[in-house]
Amino acid sequence: NQRLYDAAIDTATAALRAPRTADAAALIIARARLERFRESSDAADLAEAHRELQQIHPGQLPPRDRVELVIALGEALYLEDRGGAAAEQFEIALGHIDQNAPQTRERVLEWWASALDRQAHVGPELERRALYARILDRMEVELRRDSGSAVASYWLVAGARGSGDLKRAWDAAMAGWA
């Protein structure tokens, strides 16, 4: 991803014509349009991304692209301020991300926690604490997997703080800083 969204869309549009590559091409177009939307907030890009995502037949994609499809669906939901639904998609993706793709895992983990954080900010206090407890639990697991995860270290602090455990938040912040 070198932010060459127009070039990616043009190349993938040509690949749409071949049945064997049509679904992967639609996924590339959708992802490029989502990224363009993030930069420009042009609603047409988000609408086009949705249209492309609806055309995809997941069973026609190889496993890695199916994970990318789930991430794209989560991103689209996130960009529409549907935090809870986005988090569900990102959680599915986290269960299938290749162990050899730590940057992808960090990115999706960040999206997942951010989606729950958004949901927590609009919900009642009781639900908010439960959402932050969910973030806290997940980050504990992630840090056991990868003690160097910056995303998990940050969201461990935020999860502890949001769930009301200020002492744990402080301790986690100090541990992360060290």
VOPAGU-2260 file (C-alpha; in pm, 1 decimal, decimal comma):
REM VOPAGU-2260
SITE   aa  ch    i         X         Y         Z
SITE  ASN   A    0       0,0       0,0       0,0
SITE  GLN   A    1     178,0     306,0    -126,0
SITE  ARG   A    2    -137,6     517,8    -130,0
SITE  LEU   A    3    -166,4     469,7    -505,5
SITE  TYR   A    4    -539,2     413,1    -479,4
SITE  ASP   A    5    -631,6     530,4    -828,4
SITE  ALA   A    6    -368,5     305,2    -986,2
SITE  ALA   A    7    -487,9       9,2    -778,1
SITE  ILE   A    8    -848,9      75,0    -878,4
SITE  ASP   A    9    -757,2     105,1   -1246,9
SITE  THR   A   10    -553,2    -215,9   -1246,7
SITE  ALA   A   11    -814,6    -410,3   -1049,2
SITE  THR   A   12   -1095,4    -281,3   -1274,3
SITE  ALA   A   13    -926,9    -452,9   -1568,5
SITE  ALA   A   14    -906,4    -775,5   -1364,4
SITE  LEU   A   15   -1282,8    -761,9   -1293,5
SITE  ARG   A   16   -1348,0    -888,9   -1645,6
SITE  ALA   A   17   -1183,6   -1225,9   -1581,4
SITE  PRO   A   18   -1411,3   -1453,6   -1373,8
SITE  ARG   A   19   -1110,2   -1616,1   -1206,0
SITE  THR   A   20    -985,8   -1282,9   -1065,7
SITE  ALA   A   21   -1309,7   -1085,4   -1036,4
SITE  ASP   A   22   -1364,4   -1137,3    -663,0
SITE  ALA   A   23   -1005,4   -1054,7    -567,9
SITE  ALA   A   24   -1018,8    -749,7    -795,4
SITE  ALA   A   25   -1341,4    -629,6    -632,2
SITE  LEU   A   26   -1174,9    -666,0    -293,1
SITE  ILE   A   27    -878,2    -455,3    -404,9
SITE  ILE   A   28   -1112,0    -187,9    -538,9
SITE  ALA   A   29   -1316,6    -188,0    -218,4
SITE  ARG   A   30   -1007,0    -159,6       3,0
SITE  ALA   A   31    -864,7     122,0    -212,0
SITE  ARG   A   32   -1193,1     309,6    -196,8
SITE  LEU   A   33   -1213,1     267,2     181,1
SITE  GLU   A   34    -863,5     407,8     216,6
SITE  ARG   A   35    -948,9     696,8     -14,6
SITE  PHE   A   36   -1258,8     764,6     195,6
SITE  ARG   A   37   -1044,3     776,2     509,0
SITE  GLU   A   38    -831,3    1046,6     350,0
SITE  SER   A   39   -1097,5    1253,8     174,2
SITE  SER   A   40   -1429,9    1173,7     347,3
SITE  ASP   A   41   -1585,5    1155,4      -0,6
SITE  ALA   A   42   -1908,9     964,1      54,8
SITE  ALA   A   43   -1896,9     835,3    -303,7
SITE  ASP   A   44   -1587,6     629,8    -216,5
SITE  LEU   A   45   -1761,1     469,3      79,2
SITE  ALA   A   46   -2069,9     394,0    -130,2
SITE  GLU   A   47   -1857,5     242,7    -407,7
SITE  ALA   A   48   -1664,3      34,7    -155,3
SITE  HIS   A   49   -1994,4    -105,3     -29,4
SITE  ARG   A   50   -2104,3    -185,2    -381,0
SITE  GLU   A   51   -1781,4    -372,5    -450,9
SITE  LEU   A   52   -1797,3    -563,2    -121,2
SITE  GLN   A   53   -2151,0    -680,4    -201,7
SITE  GLN   A   54   -2032,3    -825,2    -534,5
SITE  ILE   A   55   -1771,5   -1051,4    -376,8
SITE  HIS   A   56   -1828,9   -1425,9    -342,6
SITE  PRO   A   57   -1618,3   -1518,2     -36,7
SITE  GLY   A   58   -1597,7   -1884,8    -137,1
SITE  GLN   A   59   -1411,9   -1783,3    -452,5
SITE  LEU   A   60   -1133,2   -1617,9    -254,6
SITE  PRO   A   61    -823,7   -1790,1    -116,9
SITE  PRO   A   62    -807,5   -1799,2     266,7
SITE  ARG   A   63    -581,6   -1494,1     299,2
SITE  ASP   A   64    -813,3   -1284,2      82,6
SITE  ARG   A   65   -1113,8   -1403,0     284,5
SITE  VAL   A   66    -946,4   -1256,0     593,0
SITE  GLU   A   67    -886,6    -932,7     399,1
SITE  LEU   A   68   -1256,5    -931,6     306,5
SITE  VAL   A   69   -1357,2    -958,6     672,8
SITE  ILE   A   70   -1118,5    -672,5     755,2
SITE  ALA   A   71   -1268,5    -462,1     474,3
SITE  LEU   A   72   -1620,4    -529,7     602,2
SITE  GLY   A   73   -1511,7    -428,2     951,4
SITE  GLU   A   74   -1345,0    -115,2     820,5
SITE  ALA   A   75   -1657,3     -16,8     625,6
SITE  LEU   A   76   -1871,5     -61,7     937,8
SITE  TYR   A   77   -1620,5     132,3    1146,6
SITE  LEU   A   78   -1619,5     421,1     900,2
SITE  GLU   A   79   -2000,2     431,0     927,0
SITE  ASP   A   80   -1975,7     459,5    1307,3
SITE  ARG   A   81   -2108,0     107,9    1367,7
SITE  GLY   A   82   -1852,0      21,0    1632,1
SITE  GLY   A   83   -2007,9    -295,3    1770,1
SITE  ALA   A   84   -2059,2    -456,5    1430,6
SITE  ALA   A   85   -1711,7    -349,0    1318,0
SITE  ALA   A   86   -1557,7    -502,6    1630,3
SITE  GLU   A   87   -1728,9    -833,6    1556,0
SITE  GLN   A   88   -1575,6    -840,2    1206,8
SITE  PHE   A   89   -1231,5    -747,5    1337,5
SITE  GLU   A   90   -1253,5   -1015,5    1605,3
SITE  ILE   A   91   -1327,7   -1276,0    1338,0
SITE  ALA   A   92   -1028,2   -1153,3    1139,6
SITE  LEU   A   93    -800,4   -1171,2    1445,0
SITE  GLY   A   94    -880,0   -1540,6    1472,3
SITE  HIS   A   95    -752,5   -1601,5    1118,4
SITE  ILE   A   96    -458,2   -1366,7    1067,1
SITE  ASP   A   97    -140,5   -1547,4     970,5
SITE  GLN   A   98     113,9   -1560,7    1253,3
SITE  ASN   A   99     373,2   -1433,8    1004,7
SITE  ALA   A  100     183,4   -1105,4     960,5
SITE  PRO   A  101     241,5    -917,2    1287,3
SITE  GLN   A  102     181,8    -573,9    1130,7
SITE  THR   A  103    -157,3    -684,7    1003,4
SITE  ARG   A  104    -243,4    -825,4    1344,7
SITE  GLU   A  105    -143,4    -500,2    1516,9
SITE  ARG   A  106    -350,4    -295,4    1270,3
SITE  VAL   A  107    -660,8    -512,2    1311,8
SITE  LEU   A  108    -617,4    -525,3    1689,9
SITE  GLU   A  109    -606,5    -144,3    1692,2
SITE  TRP   A  110    -920,3    -124,9    1478,3
SITE  TRP   A  111   -1095,6    -378,5    1705,2
SITE  ALA   A  112   -1018,6    -190,0    2026,2
SITE  SER   A  113   -1098,0     146,7    1867,6
SITE  ALA   A  114   -1433,4      13,5    1747,6
SITE  LEU   A  115   -1524,7    -102,7    2099,2
SITE  ASP   A  116   -1398,8     227,1    2240,2
SITE  ARG   A  117   -1631,3     415,1    2003,2
SITE  GLN   A  118   -1919,6     193,8    2108,1
SITE  ALA   A  119   -1836,7     252,1    2474,7
SITE  HIS   A  120   -1850,4     629,3    2432,9
SITE  VAL   A  121   -2208,8     623,4    2310,8
SITE  GLY   A  122   -2348,0     362,4    2550,2
SITE  PRO   A  123   -2462,1     367,6    2911,9
SITE  GLU   A  124   -2206,2     340,6    3192,6
SITE  LEU   A  125   -2281,7     -24,5    3270,4
SITE  GLU   A  126   -2221,4    -128,9    2909,5
SITE  ARG   A  127   -1915,3      95,3    2889,5
SITE  ARG   A  128   -1740,0     -83,7    3172,5
SITE  ALA   A  129   -1820,2    -421,3    3017,6
SITE  LEU   A  130   -1677,2    -313,4    2682,7
SITE  TYR   A  131   -1356,9    -190,5    2843,2
SITE  ALA   A  132   -1333,6    -513,9    3042,0
SITE  ARG   A  133   -1357,0    -698,4    2709,3
SITE  ILE   A  134   -1072,2    -484,9    2573,1
SITE  LEU   A  135    -870,1    -548,6    2887,5
SITE  ASP   A  136    -919,8    -925,6    2864,3
SITE  ARG   A  137    -820,7    -935,3    2497,7
SITE  MET   A  138    -508,5    -727,6    2553,2
SITE  GLU   A  139    -394,1    -956,6    2832,5
SITE  VAL   A  140    -415,8   -1246,8    2586,8
SITE  GLU   A  141    -240,7   -1048,6    2313,3
SITE  LEU   A  142      45,0    -951,9    2545,6
SITE  ARG   A  143      92,1   -1316,6    2642,1
SITE  ARG   A  144     120,2   -1390,1    2267,8
SITE  ASP   A  145     349,9   -1094,2    2196,0
SITE  SER   A  146     489,6    -903,0    2490,4
SITE  GLY   A  147     620,6    -636,1    2251,9
SITE  SER   A  148     281,5    -537,5    2110,4
SITE  ALA   A  149     255,8    -159,1    2137,9
SITE  VAL   A  150    -114,9    -171,9    2052,0
SITE  ALA   A  151    -188,4    -424,8    2326,2
SITE  SER   A  152      17,8    -227,7    2580,0
SITE  TYR   A  153    -173,3      92,3    2503,3
SITE  TRP   A  154    -517,7     -68,0    2506,5
SITE  LEU   A  155    -440,0    -262,8    2826,6
SITE  VAL   A  156    -406,3      74,8    3000,5
SITE  ALA   A  157    -718,8     213,8    2831,9
SITE  GLY   A  158    -914,5    -102,6    2909,0
SITE  ALA   A  159    -817,7     -96,2    3276,1
SITE  ARG   A  160    -900,9     274,6    3300,0
SITE  GLY   A  161   -1233,0     236,1    3121,2
SITE  SER   A  162   -1337,3     -57,8    3334,7
SITE  GLY   A  163   -1269,7     146,4    3647,6
SITE  ASP   A  164    -942,8     -10,7    3766,7
SITE  LEU   A  165    -725,5     299,9    3798,5
SITE  LYS   A  166    -449,9     124,0    3992,1
SITE  ARG   A  167    -417,3    -138,0    3718,1
SITE  ALA   A  168    -421,0     133,7    3452,2
SITE  TRP   A  169    -138,5     317,0    3626,5
SITE  ASP   A  170      65,4       0,4    3675,3
SITE  ALA   A  171      12,7    -104,9    3313,6
SITE  ALA   A  172     116,5     240,1    3192,9
SITE  MET   A  173     434,1     226,0    3398,2
SITE  ALA   A  174     507,5    -128,3    3275,9
SITE  GLY   A  175     450,2     -26,2    2916,8
SITE  TRP   A  176     672,6     277,3    2953,0
SITE  ALA   A  177     950,2      65,6    3106,9
